[in-house]
Amino acid sequence: MPGGIAEMVLLSEREGANQAQVAIVHALRITLAILVIPLLIGLIATVEPAAGASTKATGLSLTDWFWIAICILAGLLARGRVRLPAPIVIVPMLISAGLHLGGLTAFDVPPTITIAIQVFIGINVGGRFAGVSVKSLMAALGAAVLVVTLQITVAVSGALLVAGLMGADPIGLVLAYSPGGLAEMSIIALSIGGDVAFVGVHHIFRVMLALILAPLLLPCIIKKREDG
């Protein structure tokens, strides 16, 4: 399922599935998506790192830093308390969106923070392989590669089709449809100057839809296996 790694691991625990296997496959899914998606985007179009953000971010006022701190604090407090997929991402996103739409602030995230977040996301994804044996990793790698290949093929094909029919941005659509994590794909969009809100909203719906459909589909799959 293309849901969030934490949500799918919790669901596997509830349904009595192999949590380690689920976690490994999802960690590989995110890792492979992070590695492959930027390469595919480079083939679709020429993308330069977002340079405009550095000039905008230098003029942040104390009020802007205050609102940034509020968003960060809200995300940290929401973790484990708010029943939403990836609350540490979604809650600050909603607060920031409200602040910007309400005209209370117009800050842009400083590039130093963006770079630091990308570094920590990379460390976080890599850290998920702690304690995993090479044998278990190789056993799950085949399934992960197959799943990611299928998901990325469908995502890129769908993105190019929709972009051609509607004249939309193909890069934004590729990131929106890709099977990577919400935070990871949003950060990639931010780093290339893409529409982060567009990408983020799509991934929020992806995770929520997976959380709704997974419990409904599991009984059907289990029944078919028992009948077989």
Secondary structure, 3 states (H helix, E strand, C coil): CCCCHHHHHHHHHHHCCCHHHHHHHHHHHHHHHHHHHHHHHHHHCCCCCCCHHHHHHCCCCHHHHHHHHHHHHHHHHHCCCCCCCCHHHHHHHHHHHHHHHCCCCCCCCCHHHHHHHHHHHHHHHHHCCCCCCHHHHHHHHHHHHHHHHHHHHHHHHHHHHHHHHHCCCHHHHHHHHCCCCHHHHHHHHHHCCCCHHHHHHHHHHHHHHHHHHHHHHHHHHHHHHHHC
